[in-house]
Amino acid sequence: MTVTAPIALVLPGFQDSGPEHWQSHWVREDPDTFRRVEQADWDHPLVGDWVAALDGAVSAAAGPVVLVAHSLGCVTVAHWAATGPAAARAVTGALLVAPADIDTAEVPELVGFRPVPLRTLPFPTTVVAGSDDPWCAPERARAFAAAWGSRYVELGPYGHINADSGLGSWPAGRTLLAELTDRS
């Protein structure tokens, strides 16, 4: 029996991931494997719309998928999984990088994503956090990982693990993704 490699669905956060963000590098470098989940409005996100876009992308993949989420994308994954979607059976794992603590963020556009669901996710996950992330303190990132049943990796002083972190195409992130897919 041939095992199909999963498609990696890339879920950027609030205001999308710009051209120098590691997610954008991955999509550019390997478009056959990495597919960005597009949102109708990156600047005024609505949780229902973002969850529906994720559900549609997983369903459209028509095979196994791995989720590669950043910031609000991580929170979107938690909301989507909390709805108990049938499509979740296709997810073989999720790399959840720099989850945003929107429960404490004073950003009006993000209030609709509160509260962050704290349920065990129905697939293997790894949470990766920076030790100095302005959007999520390490203690809170560890709490998300514990609640979601995730492996926790603290990356060190890389802020919000975005383009400003200077990671480029972030080879260590690709290694974390490979480790996650090898576990599932």
Secondary structure, 3 states (H helix, E strand, C coil): CCCCCCEEEEECCCCCCCCCCHHHHHHHHCCCCEEECCCCCCCCCCHHHHHHHHHHHHHHHCCCEEEEEECHHHHHHHHHHHCCCHHHHHEEEEEEECCCCCCCCCCHHHHHHCCCCCCCCCCCEEEEEECCCCCCCHHHHHHHHHHHCCEEEEEECCCCCCHHHCCCCCHHHHHHHHHHHHHC
